[in-house]
Amino acid sequence: MAGSATPADLIVESIAHFPGCCLDDLVRVCPELTWNQIFLVVDQLSRGPVTCDWP
């Protein structure tokens, strides 16, 4: 993904490619993010609706 991608962008894209993955899988797939960053984004995403503007 582009250098301007947010942690949420990276995580949502990873989950789209690997449905059913766990936090440890996301840590391996997104090495540029810390476990804490991944947990925070997943927690935020789980609390509200997710919208995607994919073509």
N, CA, C and O atoms as CSV, one atom per row, in Angstrom:
chain,resi,resn,atom,element,x,y,z
A,1,MET,N,N,0.841,-1.173,0.000
A,1,MET,CA,C,0.000,0.000,0.000
A,1,MET,C,C,0.887,1.238,0.000
A,1,MET,O,O,2.060,1.155,0.365
A,2,ALA,N,N,0.359,2.352,-0.393
A,2,ALA,CA,C,1.119,3.590,-0.512
A,2,ALA,C,C,1.632,4.039,0.850
A,2,ALA,O,O,1.102,3.644,1.888
A,3,GLY,N,N,2.687,4.881,0.830
A,3,GLY,CA,C,3.292,5.372,2.052
A,3,GLY,C,C,2.368,6.231,2.883
A,3,GLY,O,O,2.625,6.424,4.071
A,4,SER,N,N,1.306,6.751,2.307
A,4,SER,CA,C,0.384,7.605,3.052
A,4,SER,C,C,-0.750,6.815,3.703
A,4,SER,O,O,-1.690,7.407,4.235
A,5,ALA,N,N,-0.672,5.511,3.666
A,5,ALA,CA,C,-1.733,4.680,4.246
A,5,ALA,C,C,-1.709,4.804,5.768
A,5,ALA,O,O,-0.645,4.821,6.387
A,6,THR,N,N,-2.887,4.888,6.348
A,6,THR,CA,C,-2.997,4.930,7.805
A,6,THR,C,C,-2.918,3.508,8.356
A,6,THR,O,O,-3.094,2.544,7.611
A,7,PRO,N,N,-2.654,3.374,9.663
A,7,PRO,CA,C,-2.687,2.027,10.246
A,7,PRO,C,C,-4.024,1.326,10.001
A,7,PRO,O,O,-4.055,0.123,9.739
A,8,ALA,N,N,-5.121,2.069,10.084
A,8,ALA,CA,C,-6.439,1.469,9.829
A,8,ALA,C,C,-6.527,0.954,8.395
A,8,ALA,O,O,-7.063,-0.128,8.160
A,9,ASP,N,N,-6.007,1.716,7.438
A,9,ASP,CA,C,-6.013,1.282,6.034
A,9,ASP,C,C,-5.261,-0.047,5.887
A,9,ASP,O,O,-5.744,-0.981,5.246
A,10,LEU,N,N,-4.083,-0.110,6.487
A,10,LEU,CA,C,-3.274,-1.327,6.381
A,10,LEU,C,C,-3.975,-2.528,6.998
A,10,LEU,O,O,-3.950,-3.626,6.443
A,11,ILE,N,N,-4.596,-2.314,8.140
A,11,ILE,CA,C,-5.256,-3.415,8.843
A,11,ILE,C,C,-6.504,-3.869,8.102
A,11,ILE,O,O,-6.732,-5.070,7.959
A,12,VAL,N,N,-7.309,-2.934,7.633
A,12,VAL,CA,C,-8.522,-3.310,6.894
A,12,VAL,C,C,-8.151,-4.070,5.621
A,12,VAL,O,O,-8.797,-5.059,5.275
A,13,GLU,N,N,-7.118,-3.609,4.931
A,13,GLU,CA,C,-6.681,-4.307,3.719
A,13,GLU,C,C,-6.179,-5.715,4.052
A,13,GLU,O,O,-6.467,-6.671,3.332
A,14,SER,N,N,-5.432,-5.829,5.142
A,14,SER,CA,C,-4.922,-7.143,5.545
A,14,SER,C,C,-6.055,-8.092,5.904
A,14,SER,O,O,-6.028,-9.264,5.530
A,15,ILE,N,N,-7.053,-7.589,6.631
A,15,ILE,CA,C,-8.186,-8.430,6.999
A,15,ILE,C,C,-8.971,-8.841,5.761
A,15,ILE,O,O,-9.485,-9.957,5.696
A,16,ALA,N,N,-9.070,-7.948,4.776
A,16,ALA,CA,C,-9.767,-8.290,3.533
A,16,ALA,C,C,-9.039,-9.414,2.799
A,16,ALA,O,O,-9.676,-10.268,2.183
A,17,HIS,N,N,-7.701,-9.416,2.863
A,17,HIS,CA,C,-6.923,-10.454,2.196
A,17,HIS,C,C,-6.861,-11.752,2.995
A,17,HIS,O,O,-6.730,-12.833,2.421
A,18,PHE,N,N,-6.956,-11.645,4.319
A,18,PHE,CA,C,-6.849,-12.809,5.194
A,18,PHE,C,C,-8.009,-12.832,6.184
A,18,PHE,O,O,-7.802,-12.613,7.378
A,19,PRO,N,N,-9.233,-13.094,5.703
A,19,PRO,CA,C,-10.385,-13.124,6.622
A,19,PRO,C,C,-10.176,-14.162,7.723
A,19,PRO,O,O,-9.640,-15.244,7.485
A,20,GLY,N,N,-10.603,-13.816,8.907
A,20,GLY,CA,C,-10.483,-14.737,10.024
A,20,GLY,C,C,-9.132,-14.715,10.701
A,20,GLY,O,O,-8.872,-15.529,11.587
A,21,CYS,N,N,-8.257,-13.789,10.297
A,21,CYS,CA,C,-6.932,-13.743,10.914
A,21,CYS,C,C,-7.038,-13.213,12.348
A,21,CYS,O,O,-7.989,-12.511,12.694
A,22,CYS,N,N,-6.054,-13.558,13.168
A,22,CYS,CA,C,-6.040,-13.101,14.558
A,22,CYS,C,C,-5.031,-11.960,14.709
A,22,CYS,O,O,-4.336,-11.610,13.755
A,23,LEU,N,N,-4.957,-11.388,15.902
A,23,LEU,CA,C,-4.041,-10.268,16.138
A,23,LEU,C,C,-2.592,-10.649,15.831
A,23,LEU,O,O,-1.854,-9.854,15.249
A,24,ASP,N,N,-2.188,-11.841,16.212
A,24,ASP,CA,C,-0.811,-12.263,15.939
A,24,ASP,C,C,-0.540,-12.343,14.448
A,24,ASP,O,O,0.567,-12.039,14.003
A,25,ASP,N,N,-1.542,-12.750,13.666
A,25,ASP,CA,C,-1.384,-12.778,12.212
A,25,ASP,C,C,-1.194,-11.361,11.683
A,25,ASP,O,O,-0.350,-11.129,10.817
A,26,LEU,N,N,-1.970,-10.416,12.197
A,26,LEU,CA,C,-1.849,-9.027,11.753
A,26,LEU,C,C,-0.488,-8.451,12.102
A,26,LEU,O,O,0.057,-7.655,11.338
A,27,VAL,N,N,0.071,-8.835,13.240
A,27,VAL,CA,C,1.411,-8.379,13.621
A,27,VAL,C,C,2.433,-8.862,12.597
A,27,VAL,O,O,3.348,-8.122,12.235
A,28,ARG,N,N,2.283,-10.091,12.133
A,28,ARG,CA,C,3.216,-10.630,11.128
A,28,ARG,C,C,3.009,-9.985,9.757
A,28,ARG,O,O,3.975,-9.738,9.035
A,29,VAL,N,N,1.753,-9.711,9.397
A,29,VAL,CA,C,1.438,-9.162,8.074
A,29,VAL,C,C,1.745,-7.659,7.996
A,29,VAL,O,O,2.024,-7.136,6.917
A,30,CYS,N,N,1.691,-6.975,9.134
A,30,CYS,CA,C,1.932,-5.519,9.184
A,30,CYS,C,C,3.128,-5.230,10.088
A,30,CYS,O,O,2.950,-4.666,11.168
A,31,PRO,N,N,4.339,-5.600,9.677
A,31,PRO,CA,C,5.506,-5.430,10.562
A,31,PRO,C,C,5.838,-3.966,10.859
A,31,PRO,O,O,6.569,-3.677,11.806
A,32,GLU,N,N,5.306,-3.043,10.054
A,32,GLU,CA,C,5.575,-1.629,10.293
A,32,GLU,C,C,4.740,-1.059,11.438
A,32,GLU,O,O,4.956,0.077,11.862
A,33,LEU,N,N,3.780,-1.852,11.941
A,33,LEU,CA,C,2.923,-1.430,13.051
A,33,LEU,C,C,3.278,-2.218,14.300
A,33,LEU,O,O,3.677,-3.380,14.222
A,34,THR,N,N,3.130,-1.574,15.458
A,34,THR,CA,C,3.338,-2.288,16.711
A,34,THR,C,C,2.074,-3.050,17.077
A,34,THR,O,O,0.999,-2.800,16.531
A,35,TRP,N,N,2.222,-3.989,18.016
A,35,TRP,CA,C,1.069,-4.743,18.488
A,35,TRP,C,C,0.044,-3.779,19.075
A,35,TRP,O,O,-1.157,-3.953,18.869
A,36,ASN,N,N,0.505,-2.765,19.804
A,36,ASN,CA,C,-0.403,-1.799,20.415
A,36,ASN,C,C,-1.187,-1.020,19.362
A,36,ASN,O,O,-2.386,-0.796,19.529
A,37,GLN,N,N,-0.525,-0.605,18.281
A,37,GLN,CA,C,-1.227,0.110,17.204
A,37,GLN,C,C,-2.300,-0.776,16.584
A,37,GLN,O,O,-3.417,-0.325,16.333
A,38,ILE,N,N,-1.959,-2.024,16.341
A,38,ILE,CA,C,-2.913,-2.951,15.740
A,38,ILE,C,C,-4.094,-3.174,16.675
A,38,ILE,O,O,-5.245,-3.143,16.240
A,39,PHE,N,N,-3.817,-3.396,17.947
A,39,PHE,CA,C,-4.895,-3.617,18.909
A,39,PHE,C,C,-5.821,-2.408,18.975
A,39,PHE,O,O,-7.042,-2.564,18.987
A,40,LEU,N,N,-5.257,-1.211,19.017
A,40,LEU,CA,C,-6.063,0.009,19.099
A,40,LEU,C,C,-6.984,0.136,17.895
A,40,LEU,O,O,-8.167,0.433,18.056
A,41,VAL,N,N,-6.468,-0.081,16.701
A,41,VAL,CA,C,-7.281,0.039,15.493
A,41,VAL,C,C,-8.362,-1.041,15.456
A,41,VAL,O,O,-9.513,-0.746,15.136
A,42,VAL,N,N,-8.013,-2.272,15.775
A,42,VAL,CA,C,-9.003,-3.354,15.774
A,42,VAL,C,C,-10.092,-3.056,16.800
A,42,VAL,O,O,-11.273,-3.284,16.535
A,43,ASP,N,N,-9.703,-2.549,17.966
A,43,ASP,CA,C,-10.680,-2.191,18.987
A,43,ASP,C,C,-11.619,-1.099,18.480
A,43,ASP,O,O,-12.835,-1.190,18.651
A,44,GLN,N,N,-11.055,-0.074,17.858
A,44,GLN,CA,C,-11.875,1.016,17.323
A,44,GLN,C,C,-12.808,0.523,16.225
A,44,GLN,O,O,-13.976,0.907,16.186
A,45,LEU,N,N,-12.305,-0.319,15.341
A,45,LEU,CA,C,-13.128,-0.847,14.255
A,45,LEU,C,C,-14.260,-1.726,14.785
A,45,LEU,O,O,-15.348,-1.762,14.210
A,46,SER,N,N,-13.999,-2.427,15.872
A,46,SER,CA,C,-15.018,-3.324,16.414
A,46,SER,C,C,-16.148,-2.572,17.116
A,46,SER,O,O,-17.208,-3.145,17.368
A,47,ARG,N,N,-15.933,-1.313,17.431
A,47,ARG,CA,C,-16.929,-0.531,18.166
A,47,ARG,C,C,-17.895,0.241,17.267
A,47,ARG,O,O,-18.896,0.775,17.746
A,48,GLY,N,N,-17.603,0.300,15.983
A,48,GLY,CA,C,-18.477,1.087,15.115
A,48,GLY,C,C,-18.608,0.484,13.738
A,48,GLY,O,O,-17.923,-0.479,13.393
A,49,PRO,N,N,-19.488,1.057,12.965
A,49,PRO,CA,C,-19.656,0.540,11.595
A,49,PRO,C,C,-18.412,0.811,10.751
A,49,PRO,O,O,-17.740,1.832,10.903
A,50,VAL,N,N,-18.136,-0.110,9.881
A,50,VAL,CA,C,-17.010,0.024,8.969
A,50,VAL,C,C,-17.554,0.317,7.580
A,50,VAL,O,O,-18.416,-0.406,7.078
A,51,THR,N,N,-17.059,1.357,6.973
A,51,THR,CA,C,-17.457,1.668,5.604
A,51,THR,C,C,-16.238,1.575,4.699
A,51,THR,O,O,-15.137,1.974,5.079
A,52,CYS,N,N,-16.439,1.058,3.527
A,52,CYS,CA,C,-15.361,0.909,2.564
A,52,CYS,C,C,-15.743,1.581,1.268
A,52,CYS,O,O,-16.844,1.385,0.753
A,53,ASP,N,N,-14.839,2.366,0.749
A,53,ASP,CA,C,-15.055,3.040,-0.531
A,53,ASP,C,C,-14.210,2.384,-1.615
A,53,ASP,O,O,-13.498,3.060,-2.357
A,54,TRP,N,N,-14.298,1.066,-1.697
A,54,TRP,CA,C,-13.520,0.352,-2.692
A,54,TRP,C,C,-14.236,0.388,-4.021
A,54,TRP,O,O,-15.465,0.327,-4.076
A,55,PRO,N,N,-13.474,0.485,-5.088
A,55,PRO,CA,C,-14.107,0.511,-6.429
A,55,PRO,C,C,-14.758,-0.790,-6.795
A,55,PRO,O,O,-15.324,-0.914,-7.881
